[in-house]
Amino acid sequence: MKTLITLAFTLVATAAFAASAPVSTVVTEKGDVLAGKDGMTLYTFKNDKAGQSNCYDACAANWPPFIAAADAAAEGDFSLVSRKDGSLQWARNGMPLYYWTKDKKMGDVTGDGVKGVWDAARP
């Protein structure tokens, strides 16, 4: 019985972790940044509003949104923003998060400061 309870707790804890924002911190030449899949740097867009993405079409082709799984759940500083197509995008402190297509490997921060409106997301 004790094994069953432990197993059930482990499954619930694992499911909760899987649904939360899959974010890590990566050390770069510009300091620590938040990173998503494969340690790729995440960015915020100054033209967004808290809880609302304003990056679509050509913008989103260059700055792919950090899409959340359908079963994702907000936790702590991380929330979810609904996009026009119905998908969910991760946000930190309400600001939607994006990747930059010109970053090629973990630790790249080539999008930081682009056009004065893109910033690497900081922990």
DSSP file (Angstrom, degrees, kcal/mol; ACC not computed):
  #  RESIDUE AA STRUCTURE BP1 BP2  ACC     N-H-->O    O-->H-N    N-H-->O    O-->H-N    TCO  KAPPA ALPHA  PHI   PSI    X-CA   Y-CA   Z-CA
    1    1 A M     >        0   0    0      0, 0.0     4,-2.2     0, 0.0     5,-0.2   0.000 360.0 360.0 360.0 -43.3    0.0    0.0    0.0
    2    2 A K  H  >  +     0   0    0      1,-0.2     4,-2.4     2,-0.2     5,-0.2   0.887 360.0  52.2 -60.3 -38.8    2.8    2.4    0.9
    3    3 A T  H  > S+     0   0    0      1,-0.2     4,-2.7     2,-0.2    -1,-0.2   0.898 107.9  51.3 -63.9 -41.3    4.4    1.7   -2.5
    4    4 A L  H  > S+     0   0    0      2,-0.2     4,-2.6     1,-0.2    -2,-0.2   0.906 110.7  47.9 -63.1 -42.0    1.1    2.5   -4.3
    5    5 A I  H  X S+     0   0    0     -4,-2.2     4,-2.5     2,-0.2    -2,-0.2   0.922 113.1  48.1 -65.1 -43.8    0.8    5.9   -2.4
    6    6 A T  H  X S+     0   0    0     -4,-2.4     4,-2.4     2,-0.2    -2,-0.2   0.919 112.6  48.9 -62.5 -43.8    4.4    6.8   -3.2
    7    7 A L  H  X S+     0   0    0     -4,-2.7     4,-2.4     2,-0.2    -2,-0.2   0.917 110.9  50.0 -62.2 -44.1    3.9    5.9   -6.9
    8    8 A A  H  X S+     0   0    0     -4,-2.6     4,-2.2     1,-0.2    -2,-0.2   0.916 111.4  48.8 -61.6 -43.6    0.7    7.9   -7.1
    9    9 A F  H  X S+     0   0    0     -4,-2.5     4,-2.7     1,-0.2    -1,-0.2   0.913 110.8  50.8 -62.2 -42.9    2.4   10.9   -5.5
   10   10 A T  H  X S+     0   0    0     -4,-2.4     4,-2.5     1,-0.2    -2,-0.2   0.906 110.3  49.1 -62.1 -42.8    5.3   10.6   -8.0
   11   11 A L  H  X S+     0   0    0     -4,-2.4     4,-2.4     2,-0.2    -1,-0.2   0.905 112.8  47.1 -64.3 -42.1    2.9   10.4  -11.0
   12   12 A V  H  X S+     0   0    0     -4,-2.2     4,-2.3     2,-0.2    -2,-0.2   0.927 113.6  48.0 -65.7 -44.6    1.0   13.5   -9.8
   13   13 A A  H  X S+     0   0    0     -4,-2.7     4,-2.1     1,-0.2    -2,-0.2   0.898 112.8  48.9 -63.0 -40.7    4.3   15.5   -9.1
   14   14 A T  H  X S+     0   0    0     -4,-2.5     4,-2.5    -5,-0.2    -1,-0.2   0.912 110.9  49.8 -65.8 -42.9    5.7   14.5  -12.5
   15   15 A A  H  X S+     0   0    0     -4,-2.4     4,-1.4     1,-0.2    -2,-0.2   0.904 111.0  49.6 -63.1 -41.5    2.5   15.5  -14.3
   16   16 A A  H  X S+     0   0    0     -4,-2.3     4,-0.7     1,-0.2    -1,-0.2   0.905 112.2  48.1 -64.5 -40.7    2.4   18.9  -12.6
   17   17 A F  H >< S+     0   0    0     -4,-2.1     3,-0.9     1,-0.2    -2,-0.2   0.909 108.8  53.6 -65.9 -41.0    6.1   19.5  -13.5
   18   18 A A  H 3< S+     0   0    0     -4,-2.5    -1,-0.2     1,-0.2    -2,-0.2   0.812 109.1  49.5 -64.3 -29.1    5.5   18.5  -17.1
   19   19 A A  H 3< S+     0   0    0     -4,-1.4    54,-2.0    -5,-0.2    -1,-0.2   0.602  96.3  86.7 -88.0 -11.4    2.7   21.0  -17.4
   20   20 A S  S << S-     0   0    0     -3,-0.9    54,-0.1    -4,-0.7    51,-0.0  -0.371 101.2 -66.2 -84.7 169.7    4.6   23.9  -15.9
   21   21 A A        -     0   0    0     52,-0.3     2,-2.0     1,-0.1    -1,-0.2  -0.329  42.6-139.5 -59.2 120.8    6.8   26.3  -18.0
   22   22 A P        +     0   0    0      0, 0.0     2,-0.4     0, 0.0    -1,-0.1  -0.500  51.9 144.0 -82.1  73.1    9.8   24.3  -19.3
   23   23 A V        +     0   0    0     -2,-2.0     2,-0.3    13,-0.0    13,-0.2  -0.880  25.3 177.8-118.2 143.5   12.3   27.1  -18.6
   24   24 A S  E     -A   35   0A   0     11,-2.6    11,-2.9    -2,-0.4     2,-0.5  -0.825  30.4-111.2-131.0 174.1   15.9   27.1  -17.5
   25   25 A T  E     -A   34   0A   0     -2,-0.3     2,-0.4     9,-0.2     9,-0.2  -0.936  30.9-168.6-109.3 132.9   18.6   29.7  -16.8
   26   26 A V  E     -A   33   0A   0      7,-2.6     7,-2.4    -2,-0.5     2,-0.5  -0.960  20.3-128.4-123.1 138.3   21.6   29.8  -19.2
   27   27 A V  E     +A   32   0A   0     -2,-0.4     2,-0.2     5,-0.2     5,-0.2  -0.736  37.9 170.6 -84.8 129.0   24.8   31.7  -18.7
   28   28 A T  E >   -A   31   0A   0      3,-1.2     3,-1.7    -2,-0.5    80,-0.1  -0.738  52.6 -92.8-129.1 177.1   25.7   33.8  -21.7
   29   29 A E  T 3  S+     0   0    0     78,-0.5     3,-0.1     1,-0.3    79,-0.1   0.693 128.7  49.4 -64.6 -17.7   28.2   36.5  -22.7
   30   30 A K  T 3  S-     0   0    0      1,-0.4    -1,-0.3     0, 0.0     2,-0.2   0.171 124.0 -97.5-105.1  15.3   25.5   39.0  -21.6
   31   31 A G  E <  S-A   28   0A   0     -3,-1.7    -3,-1.2     2,-0.0    -1,-0.4  -0.487  70.4 -17.2  99.8-172.5   24.8   37.3  -18.3
   32   32 A D  E     +A   27   0A   0     -5,-0.2     2,-0.3    -2,-0.2    -5,-0.2  -0.459  64.7 177.4 -71.7 137.0   22.1   34.9  -17.2
   33   33 A V  E     -A   26   0A   0     -7,-2.4    -7,-2.6    89,-0.2     2,-0.3  -0.922  33.3-103.5-133.8 160.4   19.0   34.6  -19.4
   34   34 A L  E     -A   25   0A   0     87,-3.1     8,-2.6    -2,-0.3     2,-0.3  -0.647  40.7-167.7 -81.4 143.5   15.9   32.5  -19.4
   35   35 A A  E     -AB  24  41A   0    -11,-2.9   -11,-2.6    -2,-0.3     6,-0.2  -0.969  12.2-168.2-135.6 149.4   15.9   29.6  -22.0
   36   36 A G    >   +     0   0    0      4,-2.7     3,-1.9    -2,-0.3     4,-0.2   0.138  60.7   6.2-105.1-137.2   13.4   27.3  -23.4
   37   37 A K  G >  S+     0   0    0      1,-0.3     3,-1.9     2,-0.2    -1,-0.3  -0.148 134.1   0.5 -51.9 135.3   13.8   24.1  -25.5
   38   38 A D  G 3  S-     0   0    0      1,-0.3    -1,-0.3    -3,-0.1    68,-0.2   0.696 126.2 -69.6  57.2  23.1   17.4   23.0  -26.0
   39   39 A G  G <  S+     0   0    0     -3,-1.9    68,-1.0     1,-0.2     2,-0.3   0.694  85.6 161.0  73.8  18.4   18.7   26.0  -23.9
   40   40 A M    <   -     0   0    0     -3,-1.9    -4,-2.7    66,-0.2    -1,-0.2  -0.568  44.8-103.5 -78.7 136.0   17.7   28.5  -26.5
   41   41 A T  B     -B   35   0A   0     67,-0.5    59,-0.4    -2,-0.3     2,-0.3  -0.214  30.3-142.5 -59.8 140.9   17.4   32.1  -25.2
   42   42 A L        -     0   0    0     -8,-2.6    79,-3.1    79,-0.3     2,-0.3  -0.807  17.4-162.0-104.4 149.4   13.9   33.5  -24.7
   43   43 A Y  E     -CD  98 120B   0     55,-2.6    55,-1.9    -2,-0.3     2,-0.3  -0.880  12.3-141.1-130.3 157.9   13.0   37.1  -25.4
   44   44 A T  E     - D   0 119B   0     75,-2.6    75,-2.1    -2,-0.3     2,-0.5  -0.878  16.6-136.9-115.9 155.8   10.4   39.7  -24.7
   45   45 A F  E >   - D   0 118B   0     51,-0.4     3,-2.0    -2,-0.3    73,-0.2  -0.954   3.4-148.7-117.0 120.8    8.9   42.3  -27.1
   46   46 A K  T 3  S+     0   0    0     71,-3.0    72,-0.1    -2,-0.5    -1,-0.1   0.694  96.4  63.8 -64.8 -18.5    8.4   45.9  -25.9
   47   47 A N  T 3  S+     0   0    0     70,-0.3    -1,-0.3     2,-0.1     2,-0.1   0.510  87.4  91.8 -84.3  -3.7    5.4   46.3  -28.3
   48   48 A D    <   -     0   0    0     -3,-2.0     2,-0.3    48,-0.1     5,-0.2  -0.449  68.8-141.0 -80.0 162.1    3.5   43.6  -26.3
   49   49 A K  B >   -F   52   0C   0      3,-1.7     3,-2.7    -2,-0.1     2,-0.1  -0.865  41.4 -77.5-115.3 157.1    1.2   44.4  -23.4
   50   50 A A  T 3  S+     0   0    0     -2,-0.3    45,-0.2     1,-0.3    44,-0.1  -0.349 121.7   7.5 -54.6 124.5    1.0   42.3  -20.3
   51   51 A G  T 3  S+     0   0    0     43,-3.7     2,-0.4     1,-0.1    31,-0.3   0.530 117.7  88.2  80.7   7.4   -1.2   39.3  -21.2
   52   52 A Q  B <   -F   49   0C   0     -3,-2.7    -3,-1.7    42,-0.4     2,-0.4  -0.969  61.7-148.3-144.9 125.7   -1.2   40.1  -25.0
   53   53 A S        -     0   0    0     -2,-0.4    31,-0.1    29,-0.3    -5,-0.1  -0.725  12.0-179.4 -88.0 138.1    1.1   39.2  -27.8
   54   54 A N        +     0   0    0     -2,-0.4     2,-0.7    -9,-0.1    -1,-0.1   0.063  54.8 102.0-118.6  20.5    1.4   41.7  -30.7
   55   55 A C        +     0   0    0      4,-0.1     2,-0.3     5,-0.0    -2,-0.0  -0.892  45.6 136.3-112.6 103.7    3.9   39.6  -32.7
   56   56 A Y    >   +     0   0    0     -2,-0.7     3,-1.6     8,-0.0     4,-0.3  -0.816  51.4   5.8-135.2 173.0    2.2   37.8  -35.6
   57   57 A D  T 3> S+     0   0    0      1,-0.3     4,-1.6    -2,-0.3     5,-0.2  -0.240 132.8   5.8  54.5-123.5    2.8   37.0  -39.3
   58   58 A A  H 3> S+     0   0    0      1,-0.2     4,-1.5     2,-0.2    -1,-0.3   0.872 133.9  55.2 -60.3 -37.5    6.3   38.1  -40.4
   59   59 A C  H X> S+     0   0    0     -3,-1.6     4,-2.6     1,-0.2     3,-0.5   0.955 109.4  45.4 -58.7 -50.6    7.1   39.1  -36.8
   60   60 A A  H 34 S+     0   0    0     -4,-0.3    -1,-0.2     1,-0.2    -2,-0.2   0.743 105.7  61.6 -68.5 -23.0    6.3   35.6  -35.5
   61   61 A A  H 3< S+     0   0    0     -4,-1.6    -1,-0.2     1,-0.2    -2,-0.2   0.875 116.5  31.5 -68.1 -35.9    8.2   34.0  -38.4
   62   62 A N  H << S+     0   0    0     -4,-1.5    39,-2.3    -3,-0.5    40,-0.3   0.752 130.6  37.2 -88.8 -28.3   11.4   35.7  -37.1
   63   63 A W  S  < S-     0   0    0     -4,-2.6    -1,-0.2    -5,-0.2    37,-0.2  -0.693  83.9-158.1-124.8  74.9   10.4   35.6  -33.4
   64   64 A P        -     0   0    0      0, 0.0    35,-2.9     0, 0.0    -3,-0.1  -0.298  23.3-114.8 -58.6 132.0    8.6   32.2  -32.9
   65   65 A P  B     -E   98   0B   0      0, 0.0     2,-1.5     0, 0.0    33,-0.3  -0.340  23.3-112.3 -65.8 149.0    6.4   32.3  -29.8
   66   66 A F        -     0   0    0     31,-2.6    24,-3.0    24,-0.3    31,-0.2  -0.683  44.6-153.5 -82.3  89.2    7.3   30.0  -26.9
   67   67 A I  E     -G   89   0D   0     -2,-1.5     2,-0.3    22,-0.2    22,-0.3  -0.420   2.5-143.9 -75.8 138.8    4.2   27.8  -27.3
   68   68 A A  E     -G   88   0D   0     20,-2.9    20,-0.5    -2,-0.1    -1,-0.1  -0.681  23.8-101.3 -98.4 153.3    2.8   25.9  -24.4
   69   69 A A    >   -     0   0    0     -2,-0.3     3,-2.0     1,-0.1    -1,-0.1  -0.333  36.0-109.6 -66.3 155.7    1.3   22.5  -24.4
   70   70 A A  T 3  S+     0   0    0      1,-0.3    -1,-0.1    -2,-0.0   -51,-0.0   0.787 120.0  48.8 -59.8 -28.6   -2.5   22.3  -24.3
   71   71 A D  T 3  S+     0   0    0      2,-0.1    -1,-0.3   -51,-0.0   -52,-0.1   0.260  83.9 131.8 -96.6  12.5   -2.4   21.0  -20.7
   72   72 A A    <   -     0   0    0     -3,-2.0     2,-0.4   -54,-0.0   -52,-0.2  -0.271  40.5-157.0 -64.8 150.5    0.1   23.7  -19.5
   73   73 A A        -     0   0    0    -54,-2.0   -52,-0.3   -57,-0.2     5,-0.1  -0.995  20.5-110.6-132.9 137.1   -0.8   25.5  -16.2
   74   74 A A        +     0   0    0     -2,-0.4     2,-0.3   -54,-0.1     5,-0.2  -0.304  39.8 178.0 -60.7 145.7    0.4   28.9  -15.0
   75   75 A E  B >   -H   78   0D   0      3,-2.3     3,-2.3     1,-0.0   -54,-0.1  -0.922  47.4 -39.9-156.6 127.5    2.8   28.7  -12.1
   76   76 A G  T 3  S-     0   0    0     -2,-0.3    17,-0.0     1,-0.3    -2,-0.0  -0.349 128.3  -7.0  60.9-127.6    4.6   31.5  -10.2
   77   77 A D  T 3  S+     0   0    0     -2,-0.1    16,-3.1    15,-0.1     2,-0.5   0.563 120.1  90.9 -75.7  -9.1    5.9   34.2  -12.5
   78   78 A F  E <   +HI  75  92D   0     -3,-2.3    -3,-2.3    14,-0.2     2,-0.2  -0.782  50.6 162.9 -99.4 128.0    4.9   32.1  -15.6
   79   79 A S  E     - I   0  91D   0     12,-2.2    12,-2.3    -2,-0.5     2,-0.4  -0.704  33.3-109.6-128.9-179.6    1.4   32.5  -17.1
   80   80 A L  E     - I   0  90D   0     -2,-0.2     2,-0.4    10,-0.2    10,-0.2  -0.949  19.5-159.3-121.1 138.0   -0.2   31.7  -20.4
   81   81 A V  E     - I   0  89D   0      8,-2.8     8,-2.6    -2,-0.4     2,-0.4  -0.951  19.3-129.4-114.9 132.6   -1.3   34.1  -23.1
   82   82 A S  E     - I   0  88D   0     -2,-0.4   -29,-0.3   -31,-0.3     6,-0.2  -0.696  23.6-149.4 -82.0 128.9   -4.0   33.1  -25.7
   83   83 A R    >   -     0   0    0      4,-3.0     3,-2.3    -2,-0.4    -1,-0.0  -0.542  29.0-103.1 -93.2 164.3   -2.9   33.8  -29.3
   84   84 A K  T 3  S+     0   0    0      1,-0.3    -1,-0.1    -2,-0.2    -2,-0.0   0.791 121.9  55.1 -57.0 -30.5   -5.2   34.7  -32.1
   85   85 A D  T 3  S-     0   0    0      2,-0.1    -1,-0.3     1,-0.0     3,-0.1   0.425 121.7-106.0 -85.6   3.1   -5.0   31.1  -33.5
   86   86 A G  S <  S+     0   0    0     -3,-2.3    -2,-0.1     1,-0.3    -1,-0.0   0.307  79.3 128.6  92.5  -9.2   -6.1   29.7  -30.2
   87   87 A S        -     0   0    0     -5,-0.1    -4,-3.0     1,-0.1     2,-0.4  -0.316  57.7-119.5 -74.3 164.6   -2.7   28.4  -29.1
   88   88 A L  E     -GI  68  82D   0    -20,-0.5   -20,-2.9    -6,-0.2     2,-0.4  -0.875  22.5-161.5-107.8 139.3   -1.2   29.2  -25.7
   89   89 A Q  E     -GI  67  81D   0     -8,-2.6    -8,-2.8    -2,-0.4   -22,-0.2  -0.957  21.8-117.3-120.7 137.1    2.1   31.1  -25.3
   90   90 A W  E     - I   0  80D   0    -24,-3.0     7,-2.5    -2,-0.4     2,-0.3  -0.449  33.8-174.5 -69.3 144.8    4.2   31.2  -22.2
   91   91 A A  E     -JI  96  79D   0    -12,-2.3   -12,-2.2     5,-0.3     2,-0.5  -0.970  18.2-144.5-136.2 152.0    4.7   34.6  -20.6
   92   92 A R  E >  S-JI  95  78D   0      3,-2.4     3,-2.1    -2,-0.3   -14,-0.2  -0.985  88.4  -9.6-119.7 128.1    6.8   35.7  -17.6
   93   93 A N  T 3  S-     0   0    0    -16,-3.1    -1,-0.2    -2,-0.5   -15,-0.1   0.863 132.8 -56.2  50.8  37.8    5.3   38.4  -15.4
   94   94 A G  T 3  S+     0   0    0    -17,-0.5   -43,-3.7     1,-0.2   -42,-0.4   0.218 112.7 119.1  85.5 -14.3    2.6   38.7  -18.1
   95   95 A M  E <   -J   92   0D   0     -3,-2.1    -3,-2.4   -45,-0.2    -1,-0.2  -0.761  67.3-119.4 -92.7 121.4    5.0   39.4  -21.0
   96   96 A P  E     -J   91   0D   0      0, 0.0   -51,-0.4     0, 0.0     2,-0.3  -0.173  26.4-133.7 -56.9 147.8    4.9   36.8  -23.8
   97   97 A L        +     0   0    0     -7,-2.5   -31,-2.6   -31,-0.2     2,-0.3  -0.834  24.9 179.5-110.5 145.0    8.1   34.9  -24.5
   98   98 A Y  B     -CE  43  65B   0    -55,-1.9   -55,-2.6    -2,-0.3     2,-0.2  -0.915  22.8-131.4-138.0 159.8    9.7   34.3  -27.9
   99   99 A Y        -     0   0    0    -35,-2.9     2,-0.4    -2,-0.3   -57,-0.1  -0.617  23.5-129.7 -98.4 169.7   12.7   32.6  -29.6
  100  100 A W    >   -     0   0    0    -59,-0.4     3,-1.6    -2,-0.2   -37,-0.2  -0.995   7.4-142.5-123.7 126.4   14.9   34.4  -32.2
  101  101 A T  T 3  S+     0   0    0    -39,-2.3   -38,-0.1    -2,-0.4    -1,-0.1   0.714  97.5  61.8 -64.6 -20.8   15.5   32.5  -35.4
  102  102 A K  T 3  S+     0   0    0    -40,-0.3     2,-0.5     2,-0.0    -1,-0.3   0.618  79.6  95.1 -84.2 -11.0   19.1   33.8  -35.7
  103  103 A D    <   +     0   0    0     -3,-1.6     3,-0.1     1,-0.1    -3,-0.0  -0.691  50.1 175.2 -74.7 128.7   20.1   32.1  -32.4
  104  104 A K        +     0   0    0     -2,-0.5     2,-0.3     1,-0.2    -1,-0.1   0.653  54.2  22.4-112.0 -21.4   21.6   28.8  -33.4
  105  105 A K  S >  S-     0   0    0    -66,-0.1     3,-2.3     1,-0.0   -64,-0.3  -0.949  93.7 -70.1-145.5 164.7   23.0   27.2  -30.2
  106  106 A M  T 3  S+     0   0    0     -2,-0.3   -66,-0.2     1,-0.3   -67,-0.1  -0.268 118.4  25.6 -53.3 133.9   22.5   27.3  -26.4
  107  107 A G  T 3  S+     0   0    0    -68,-1.0   -78,-0.5     1,-0.3    -1,-0.3   0.260  83.8 135.8  93.5 -12.0   23.9   30.6  -25.1
  108  108 A D    <   +     0   0    0     -3,-2.3   -67,-0.5     1,-0.1    -1,-0.3  -0.488  24.4 174.7 -66.5 138.6   23.4   32.7  -28.2
  109  109 A V    >   +     0   0    0     -2,-0.2     3,-1.4    -3,-0.1    11,-0.1  -0.181  28.6 134.9-135.5  40.0   21.8   36.1  -27.4
  110  110 A T  T 3   +     0   0    0      1,-0.3    -1,-0.1   -10,-0.1    -2,-0.0   0.655  68.9  59.5 -69.5 -14.3   21.9   37.7  -30.9
  111  111 A G  T >  S+     0   0    0    -11,-0.1     3,-1.9     2,-0.1     2,-0.4   0.591  73.7 116.2 -88.1 -10.6   18.4   39.0  -30.5
  112  112 A D  T <  S+     0   0    0     -3,-1.4     7,-0.2     1,-0.3    -3,-0.1  -0.438  90.1   3.1 -65.1 118.2   19.1   41.0  -27.4
  113  113 A G  T >  S+     0   0    0      5,-3.1     3,-2.2    -2,-0.4    -1,-0.3   0.422  84.2 164.7  89.9  -0.2   18.5   44.7  -28.3
  114  114 A V  G X> S-     0   0    0     -3,-1.9     3,-2.1     1,-0.3     4,-1.2  -0.296  77.7 -14.6 -56.5 127.6   17.3   44.1  -31.9
  115  115 A K  G 34 S-     0   0    0      1,-0.3    -1,-0.3     2,-0.2    -2,-0.0   0.637 113.7 -81.5  52.3  18.3   15.6   47.3  -33.2
  116  116 A G  G <4 S+     0   0    0     -3,-2.2    -1,-0.3     2,-0.2    -2,-0.2   0.576 124.1  81.7  70.5   8.7   15.5   48.5  -29.6
  117  117 A V  T <4 S+     0   0    0     -3,-2.1   -71,-3.0     1,-0.1     2,-0.5   0.447  71.7  76.0-124.4  -3.6   12.3   46.5  -28.9
  118  118 A W  E  <  +D   45   0B   0     -4,-1.2    -5,-3.1   -73,-0.2     2,-0.4  -0.941  54.0 178.9-115.7 132.8   13.6   43.0  -28.2
  119  119 A D  E     -D   44   0B   0    -75,-2.1   -75,-2.6    -2,-0.5     2,-0.2  -0.987  33.9-111.6-131.2 139.3   15.3   42.0  -24.9
  120  120 A A  E     -D   43   0B   0     -2,-0.4     2,-0.3   -77,-0.2   -77,-0.3  -0.476  42.8-113.2 -61.7 136.3   16.6   38.7  -23.6
  121  121 A A        -     0   0    0    -79,-3.1   -87,-3.1   -87,-0.3   -79,-0.3  -0.600  34.3-149.8 -75.6 130.9   14.4   37.5  -20.8
  122  122 A R              0   0    0     -2,-0.3   -89,-0.2   -89,-0.3   -91,-0.0  -0.758 360.0 360.0-104.9 147.6   16.3   37.6  -17.5
  123  123 A P              0   0    0      0, 0.0   -90,-0.1     0, 0.0    -1,-0.1   0.505 360.0 360.0 -68.2 360.0   15.8   35.3  -14.5
